[in-house]
Amino acid sequence: MKHLIYWFSGTGNTLAVAKDLAARLDGAELREIRLGVSAQIDDDAETVGILYPVYCWGPPNIVADFARRLRVANRVYVYGVAVYGAMLAGSNAVLKKMLAERNISLSASFGVHLPGNFIAMYDIVPEEKRAALYSKANASVERIARAVRAKRATRIARNLGLLGRYLSSKKYAPMMAQIHFAATTFTVDDTCTGCGICARVCPVGNVTLASGRPQWDTRCESCLACLHWCPTASIQSGAKTKEHGRYHHPSVTVAELFRR
C-alpha cells in the first residue's frame, strides 16, 4: 500500500508528527507543502494525509491553497491531521469544506496536541508539560496510523464545542485574509549576527537579508519559524516576545526546514 504524507511546518511540530506517522506506515513518502508544489497525486497512491498546524482555527493559507488545487482519484483515502497548541476548534471541518470544493471526500480527520508557539500572546509551556504532550502525541500518532492502515472513516476531530465551530466558521477566513501582513510586527535586535537562518527557514521566501539584517515582505504565513529558530533570539513580534521563550520540536533540526 502506497502512503503519501503532505506536511507544512514552521517550528517542527507538524514535521515531527509526519516523520513519526511515516515510520509507522512502513516508510510512507513525505512531501512538503510549499509554494508551487504539485497537487496532482500519484496514480498508485492509496492513502493521502494532509498534516498541518492550526492557525486562527483553521489551516495555514499555504495548506488551504494546496487543498484547493488537489487532484485525487475517488478511491483514495484522504485524511487530515491538525496539530494544535490549544485550540483545534473546527479546523478539520474547514479542511473538509475546502476539499469538497474539489469533489474530494475527507475520509478521516485527527488532532494532535503539542506545545504552542504563538509567543506574541503566551509563553512556551514548561519543560515538564512539554514532555507530557510529547508522550500523548506519540499515542495519538499510533492511533492515527492504525486508522490509516485500515482506511477507517472517522467523524471530524474538533474541540471547544459551539465556540470552536464559531471560531472556525466565522473568524478564520477574515483573520487569514490579513495574515500575509503579519510580518509588519517583526523587529530585529542589535544582537542579530546576520547568520541568515531566518531567511533559510522561511517557507515562502518572505525573509531576505539587507546589510546583514533580516527584512520581511508581505507574503508571511505567520509560522514564526524565523523568530523561533533565530539562534540569538534577536527577532521579536510585538512587545511580549522579548520576555518569552523560544520553541522548536526536539526531534526536528533546523536543517530539515531549510527551504531551497
Secondary structure by P-SEA (a helix, b strand, c coil): cbbbbbbcccccaaaaaaaaaaaaacccbbbbbcccccccccccccbbbbbbbbccccccaaaaaaaaacccccccbbbbbbbbcccccaaaaaaaaaaaaaccccccccccccccccccccccccaaaaaaaaaaaaaaaaaaaaaaaaccccccccccaaaaaaaaaccaaaaaaaccccccccccccccccccccccccccccccccccbbbbcccccccccccccccccccccccccccccccccccccccccccc
